[in-house]
Amino acid sequence: MSSSVPAQRVAVYIDGFNLYYGLRSKDWRRYYWLDIHSLARNILRPNQDLVLVRYFTAHITAEPDDPDKPTRQNTYIEALGTLPNVQIHYGDFRPRTVRCFECGREWSSPEEKMTDVNIAVEALSDAQDDRFDTAVVISGDSDLVGLVRALRQRYSEKRAIIAFPPGRRSDDLRGAATASFTIGRKLIADSQLPERVSGPDGSVWTRPQHWQ
């Protein structure tokens, strides 16, 4: 009689802004229309099952030279809302005063807040509820080192994997994790949404022209 090994349950936590800025650093605008469920599924290994994808972001504000930026983001987030087993979590964009030390001029610049805290809360809650065997965190933000260490210390039977977005890396995160790897261009290219995404109510979202 042969015995089968149960599939390993994998939950994926995506730092949306860290992933976006990684793509932008590579000038990969054509890949912004990213299917995060497909990406999560494509990084799985044999005998692993994807049980949950959590995507963390915040609503951005318009910029003088790019007033349509929030519209593109909303289109994308609404398209992500049609994907299976995907939950979207929001932080905040808050004004931050920036000062030029050379000329003394000050201006307000929006800054994303709460993503690392939200990821930590959700991942530790999921670990406590035994929702996964392996947590994959897609981020290169060293602020998440505390989360990774806590997962490994409090839930030693579980694995905490860091998947670095393109162009992003943290040696501290790599050292804290069970294992780490960098998401390459082929994985990103193979994980794109269709040009037109349809919702169950008949709504349709189309890849923004700016991302062609």
C-alpha positions as CSV (number, residue, x, y, z in Angstrom):
1,M,0.0,0.0,0.0
2,S,1.4,3.4,-1.0
3,S,1.0,6.4,1.2
4,S,0.5,9.9,-0.2
5,V,1.9,13.1,1.3
6,P,-0.7,15.8,1.8
7,A,-0.3,18.9,-0.4
8,Q,1.4,21.8,1.4
9,R,-1.0,24.7,1.9
10,V,0.5,28.0,0.7
11,A,-0.7,31.6,1.4
12,V,0.8,34.5,-0.5
13,Y,1.0,38.0,0.9
14,I,1.8,40.7,-1.7
15,D,3.1,44.2,-0.9
16,G,1.5,45.9,-3.8
17,F,3.6,49.1,-3.8
18,N,6.9,47.3,-3.3
19,L,6.0,45.1,-6.3
20,Y,4.9,48.0,-8.4
21,Y,8.1,50.0,-7.7
22,G,10.1,46.9,-8.5
23,L,8.4,46.7,-11.9
24,R,8.9,50.4,-12.5
25,S,12.6,50.3,-11.6
26,K,12.9,47.8,-14.6
27,D,10.8,50.0,-16.8
28,W,8.3,47.1,-17.1
29,R,5.2,49.2,-17.5
30,R,3.8,46.7,-20.0
31,Y,3.6,44.2,-17.1
32,Y,1.6,46.4,-14.6
33,W,-1.6,44.6,-15.7
34,L,-0.5,41.7,-13.5
35,D,-2.6,38.7,-12.5
36,I,-1.6,38.3,-8.9
37,H,-3.4,35.0,-8.6
38,S,-1.6,33.5,-11.6
39,L,1.7,34.9,-10.3
40,A,1.1,33.2,-6.9
41,R,0.1,30.0,-8.6
42,N,3.1,30.1,-10.9
43,I,5.6,30.3,-8.0
44,L,4.2,27.1,-6.4
45,R,6.3,24.0,-6.3
46,P,5.0,20.4,-6.9
47,N,2.7,19.2,-4.1
48,Q,1.7,22.7,-3.1
49,D,-1.8,24.1,-3.1
50,L,-2.6,27.9,-3.2
51,V,-5.2,28.5,-0.5
52,L,-5.1,32.3,-0.2
53,V,-3.7,35.5,-1.8
54,R,-3.8,38.7,0.1
55,Y,-2.9,41.9,-1.8
56,F,-2.0,45.1,0.2
57,T,-2.3,48.5,-1.3
58,A,-3.6,52.1,-0.7
59,H,-5.7,54.4,-2.8
60,I,-3.3,56.9,-4.5
61,T,-4.0,60.5,-5.3
62,A,-3.8,62.4,-8.6
63,E,-0.6,64.1,-9.5
64,P,-0.4,67.4,-11.5
65,D,1.5,65.7,-14.4
66,D,-0.6,62.5,-14.2
67,P,-4.2,63.2,-13.2
68,D,-5.4,59.8,-14.5
69,K,-3.2,57.8,-12.2
70,P,-6.0,57.0,-9.6
71,T,-8.3,55.9,-12.4
72,R,-5.8,53.4,-13.7
73,Q,-5.2,52.1,-10.2
74,N,-9.0,51.7,-9.6
75,T,-9.4,49.9,-12.9
76,Y,-6.7,47.5,-11.9
77,I,-7.9,46.9,-8.4
78,E,-11.4,46.2,-9.6
79,A,-10.1,43.7,-12.1
80,L,-8.2,42.0,-9.3
81,G,-11.4,41.7,-7.4
82,T,-12.7,39.2,-9.9
83,L,-9.9,36.7,-9.2
84,P,-10.5,33.6,-7.0
85,N,-9.2,33.5,-3.4
86,V,-7.9,37.0,-3.6
87,Q,-8.5,39.5,-0.8
88,I,-7.5,43.1,-1.0
89,H,-6.4,45.1,2.0
90,Y,-6.0,48.9,2.1
91,G,-3.6,51.1,4.0
92,D,-3.5,54.9,3.7
93,F,-1.8,57.6,1.7
94,R,-1.0,60.5,4.0
95,P,0.7,63.9,3.3
96,R,4.3,64.2,4.3
97,T,6.2,67.5,4.4
98,V,9.4,67.3,2.3
99,R,12.1,70.0,2.6
100,C,14.9,70.9,0.2
101,F,18.0,71.5,2.3
102,E,19.6,73.5,-0.4
103,C,16.9,76.0,-1.1
104,G,14.7,75.7,2.0
105,R,11.5,75.1,-0.1
106,E,8.9,72.8,1.5
107,W,6.1,70.8,-0.2
108,S,3.7,68.1,0.6
109,S,4.2,64.6,-0.8
110,P,1.9,61.6,-0.2
111,E,3.4,58.7,1.6
112,E,1.9,55.2,1.8
113,K,1.3,53.9,5.4
114,M,0.2,50.8,7.2
115,T,1.1,48.1,4.5
116,D,3.8,46.4,6.6
117,V,1.6,46.5,9.7
118,N,-1.4,45.1,7.7
119,I,0.7,42.3,6.3
120,A,2.0,41.3,9.7
121,V,-1.5,41.3,11.3
122,E,-3.0,39.2,8.5
123,A,-0.1,36.7,8.2
124,L,0.2,36.2,12.0
125,S,-3.6,35.8,12.3
126,D,-3.6,33.2,9.4
127,A,-0.8,31.3,11.1
128,Q,-2.7,31.3,14.4
129,D,-5.8,30.0,12.6
130,D,-3.6,27.4,10.9
131,R,-4.6,28.5,7.4
132,F,-1.2,27.7,5.7
133,D,1.9,25.5,6.0
134,T,4.0,28.0,4.0
135,A,3.7,31.8,3.8
136,V,5.2,33.5,0.8
137,V,5.7,37.2,1.2
138,I,6.3,39.1,-2.0
139,S,8.2,42.2,-0.9
140,G,11.7,43.6,-0.5
141,D,10.8,45.8,2.4
142,S,13.1,45.2,5.4
143,D,10.4,46.5,7.7
144,L,8.9,43.0,7.4
145,V,11.9,41.3,9.0
146,G,10.0,41.4,12.4
147,L,7.0,39.5,10.8
148,V,9.2,36.8,9.3
149,R,11.1,36.3,12.5
150,A,7.9,36.1,14.5
151,L,6.4,33.5,12.1
152,R,9.5,31.3,12.4
153,Q,9.8,31.6,16.1
154,R,6.1,31.2,17.1
155,Y,5.2,28.7,14.4
156,S,8.4,26.7,13.9
157,E,6.5,24.0,11.9
158,K,5.6,26.6,9.2
159,R,7.9,28.1,6.5
160,A,8.3,31.8,5.7
161,I,9.5,32.4,2.1
162,I,10.5,35.8,0.7
163,A,9.8,36.3,-3.0
164,F,11.7,39.5,-4.0
165,P,10.0,41.6,-6.7
166,P,12.2,42.5,-9.7
167,G,14.8,45.1,-8.7
168,R,14.0,44.8,-5.0
169,R,16.2,43.0,-2.4
170,S,16.9,43.0,1.4
171,D,19.7,41.0,2.9
172,D,18.0,41.3,6.3
173,L,14.8,39.8,4.9
174,R,16.8,37.1,3.1
175,G,18.6,36.2,6.3
176,A,15.4,36.0,8.4
177,A,13.4,33.9,6.0
178,T,13.3,30.1,5.6
179,A,14.3,30.7,2.0
180,S,14.1,33.4,-0.6
181,F,14.2,34.0,-4.4
182,T,13.7,36.8,-6.9
183,I,10.7,36.8,-9.2
184,G,12.1,37.0,-12.8
185,R,10.8,38.6,-15.9
186,K,9.4,35.3,-17.3
187,L,7.2,34.7,-14.3
188,I,5.8,38.3,-14.5
189,A,5.3,38.0,-18.3
190,D,3.5,34.6,-17.9
191,S,1.2,36.0,-15.2
192,Q,-0.7,38.8,-17.0
193,L,-4.4,39.4,-17.0
194,P,-6.3,39.2,-20.3
195,E,-6.7,42.6,-22.1
196,R,-10.3,42.7,-21.0
197,V,-11.5,41.3,-17.6
198,S,-15.2,40.6,-17.1
199,G,-17.0,40.6,-13.8
200,P,-19.9,38.4,-12.8
201,D,-22.3,41.3,-13.2
202,G,-21.1,41.9,-16.8
203,S,-18.8,44.8,-16.0
204,V,-15.6,44.9,-18.1
205,W,-12.2,46.4,-17.2
206,T,-9.6,47.0,-19.9
207,R,-5.9,47.3,-19.6
208,P,-5.1,51.0,-19.4
209,Q,-3.7,52.4,-22.7
210,H,-0.9,53.9,-20.6
211,W,0.3,50.4,-19.7
212,Q,0.6,49.1,-23.3
